[in-house]
């Protein structure tokens, strides 16, 4: 039996793109999906968190039931952009073995256009698993690039979310599992992740 590494990115990806998930209120999510880009109401000067894990997004938004997170988007972005964000990201939390000291970590985080956070991956019941799922917080230059350069497609996957949830409530986890997006290890080597692994 293969043991899943504790810190590894798993995602839907192609040779040129990776899919990440976000949840928004309908007045932002629906126009974004319709137009294939984020509307003017989407603030480019705020930090935005992207999540490669579909089930972690479900945990975060409560299957699209939480206020302000009723519309779930699958955002396909360029791998070039995602890799740029990884290279420029800093961990959102202080790690003694990775950072010289807390002051140095604070300086790095303050200057970085992206923040990385590893949270427990989730199963179909949204229970925590032993391995971690990556979130990337994008701000400043990274948020602008995400919205205006990296985004390839924006798809409203809320109907899929509701279908999976309905199957789970009907006691059909096997059927629900078959509908999940196929996520595979993302080919990010040490050059991209060494500074982000606690």
C-alpha positions as CSV (number, residue, x, y, z in Angstrom):
1,X,0.0,0.0,0.0
2,X,1.4,3.4,-1.1
3,X,1.4,6.0,1.6
4,X,0.3,9.5,0.4
5,X,3.0,12.1,1.1
6,X,1.9,14.6,3.8
7,X,2.6,17.7,1.6
8,X,1.7,17.1,-2.1
9,X,-0.4,19.1,-4.5
10,X,-3.2,17.0,-6.0
11,X,-5.3,18.6,-8.8
12,X,-7.0,18.3,-12.1
13,X,-4.3,19.4,-14.6
14,X,-3.3,19.2,-18.2
15,X,0.0,19.9,-20.0
16,X,-0.7,23.6,-19.8
17,X,-3.3,24.2,-17.1
18,X,-4.4,23.4,-13.6
19,X,-7.9,23.7,-12.1
20,X,-8.5,25.5,-8.8
21,X,-11.7,26.1,-6.9
22,X,-13.3,29.2,-5.3
23,X,-16.7,29.9,-3.9
24,X,-18.5,33.3,-4.2
25,X,-21.8,34.9,-3.8
26,X,-23.9,34.7,-7.0
27,X,-23.4,38.3,-7.9
28,X,-19.7,37.6,-8.4
29,X,-19.7,33.9,-9.3
30,X,-22.4,33.9,-12.0
31,X,-21.0,36.8,-14.1
32,X,-17.5,35.3,-13.8
33,X,-18.7,32.0,-15.2
34,X,-20.8,33.7,-17.9
35,X,-18.1,36.0,-19.1
36,X,-15.1,33.7,-18.4
37,X,-13.4,36.4,-16.3
38,X,-13.9,38.0,-13.0
39,X,-16.3,41.0,-13.0
40,X,-15.6,44.5,-11.8
41,X,-17.1,43.6,-8.4
42,X,-14.2,41.2,-7.9
43,X,-11.6,43.2,-5.9
44,X,-8.1,42.8,-7.3
45,X,-6.6,44.6,-4.3
46,X,-7.8,41.9,-1.8
47,X,-6.3,38.5,-1.1
48,X,-8.0,35.7,-2.9
49,X,-7.5,32.0,-1.9
50,X,-7.4,29.3,-4.6
51,X,-7.7,25.6,-3.8
52,X,-6.7,22.8,-6.1
53,X,-8.7,20.2,-4.0
54,X,-12.4,19.9,-4.9
55,X,-13.2,18.2,-1.5
56,X,-11.3,20.8,0.5
57,X,-13.4,23.5,-1.3
58,X,-16.5,21.5,-0.3
59,X,-15.4,21.5,3.3
60,X,-14.7,25.3,3.2
61,X,-18.0,26.2,1.5
62,X,-20.2,23.5,3.1
63,X,-21.3,22.1,-0.2
64,X,-22.2,25.7,-1.4
65,X,-24.4,26.2,1.6
66,X,-22.5,28.9,3.4
67,X,-23.5,32.6,3.0
68,X,-21.4,34.3,0.4
69,X,-20.2,30.9,-1.0
70,X,-23.2,29.7,-2.8
71,X,-21.6,29.6,-6.2
72,X,-18.6,27.3,-6.7
73,X,-16.3,28.0,-9.6
74,X,-13.7,25.8,-11.2
75,X,-11.1,28.2,-12.5
76,X,-8.7,26.7,-15.1
77,X,-5.5,28.7,-15.0
78,X,-2.1,28.4,-16.7
79,X,0.4,26.1,-15.1
80,X,3.0,28.8,-15.8
81,X,1.0,31.2,-13.7
82,X,0.4,28.7,-10.9
83,X,4.1,27.8,-10.8
84,X,5.0,31.5,-10.6
85,X,2.7,31.8,-7.6
86,X,4.4,28.8,-6.0
87,X,7.9,30.2,-6.6
88,X,6.9,33.6,-5.1
89,X,4.8,32.2,-2.2
90,X,5.8,32.1,1.4
91,X,4.2,29.9,4.2
92,X,1.4,31.6,6.0
93,X,2.7,30.3,9.3
94,X,6.1,30.4,11.0
95,X,8.1,27.2,10.8
96,X,11.3,27.1,13.0
97,X,13.1,24.6,10.9
98,X,12.4,26.5,7.7
99,X,12.8,30.1,8.7
100,X,15.8,31.8,10.4
101,X,13.5,33.4,13.0
102,X,10.0,34.8,13.4
103,X,11.1,38.3,12.4
104,X,12.6,37.0,9.1
105,X,9.4,35.0,8.4
106,X,7.3,38.1,9.0
107,X,9.3,40.2,6.6
108,X,9.1,37.5,3.9
109,X,5.4,37.1,4.2
110,X,4.7,40.8,4.2
111,X,6.7,41.2,0.9
112,X,5.4,38.0,-0.8
113,X,2.6,38.3,-3.4
114,X,1.4,34.8,-2.5
115,X,0.9,32.7,0.7
116,X,0.8,29.0,1.0
117,X,-1.1,27.1,3.6
118,X,-1.4,23.3,4.1
119,X,-4.6,22.1,5.6
120,X,-5.9,18.5,6.2
121,X,-7.3,17.0,3.0
122,X,-10.9,15.9,3.3
123,X,-12.8,12.7,2.4
124,X,-16.3,12.5,0.9
125,X,-17.8,13.0,4.4
126,X,-15.5,16.0,4.7
127,X,-13.6,14.3,7.6
128,X,-9.8,15.2,7.8
129,X,-7.3,12.9,6.2
130,X,-3.6,12.4,7.4
131,X,-2.2,14.2,4.4
132,X,-2.5,17.9,3.5
133,X,-4.1,20.0,0.8
134,X,-2.6,23.2,-0.5
135,X,-4.3,26.6,-0.5
136,X,-2.7,29.6,-2.2
137,X,-3.5,33.1,-1.1
138,X,-2.9,35.6,-3.9
139,X,-2.5,39.3,-3.3
140,X,-1.2,42.3,-5.1
141,X,0.6,41.4,-8.3
142,X,-0.4,37.7,-8.0
143,X,-4.1,38.5,-7.7
144,X,-4.0,40.8,-10.7
145,X,-2.1,38.2,-12.8
146,X,-4.6,35.5,-11.7
147,X,-7.6,37.5,-12.8
148,X,-6.2,39.2,-15.9
149,X,-3.5,36.8,-17.3
150,X,-3.6,33.3,-15.9
151,X,-7.3,32.5,-16.1
152,X,-8.2,30.3,-19.1
153,X,-11.8,29.3,-18.3
154,X,-14.2,29.8,-15.4
155,X,-17.0,27.2,-15.0
156,X,-19.9,27.2,-12.5
157,X,-19.7,23.7,-11.0
158,X,-22.5,24.4,-8.4
159,X,-24.9,21.9,-10.1
160,X,-22.2,19.2,-9.7
161,X,-21.7,20.2,-6.1
162,X,-25.5,19.8,-5.5
163,X,-25.6,16.5,-7.3
164,X,-22.7,15.0,-5.3
165,X,-24.3,16.2,-2.1
166,X,-27.7,14.8,-3.0
167,X,-26.1,11.3,-3.6
168,X,-24.4,11.5,-0.3
169,X,-27.6,12.4,1.5
170,X,-29.3,9.5,-0.3
171,X,-26.7,7.1,1.1
172,X,-24.9,6.6,-2.2
173,X,-21.3,7.5,-1.5
174,X,-20.1,5.2,-4.4
175,X,-22.2,7.2,-6.8
176,X,-21.1,10.5,-5.3
177,X,-17.4,9.4,-5.6
178,X,-17.8,8.6,-9.3
179,X,-18.8,12.2,-10.0
180,X,-15.7,13.8,-8.3
181,X,-13.2,15.6,-10.5
182,X,-10.2,13.3,-11.1
183,X,-7.2,14.8,-9.2
184,X,-3.7,13.6,-9.7
185,X,-0.3,14.6,-8.2
186,X,0.8,17.9,-9.7
187,X,4.4,17.7,-11.0
188,X,5.9,20.3,-8.7
189,X,9.4,19.4,-7.8
190,X,11.6,20.6,-5.0
191,X,12.5,23.8,-6.9
192,X,8.9,24.8,-6.5
193,X,8.0,23.3,-3.1
194,X,11.1,23.0,-1.0
195,X,10.5,26.5,0.6
196,X,6.8,25.7,1.2
197,X,7.1,22.3,3.0
198,X,7.0,22.7,6.8
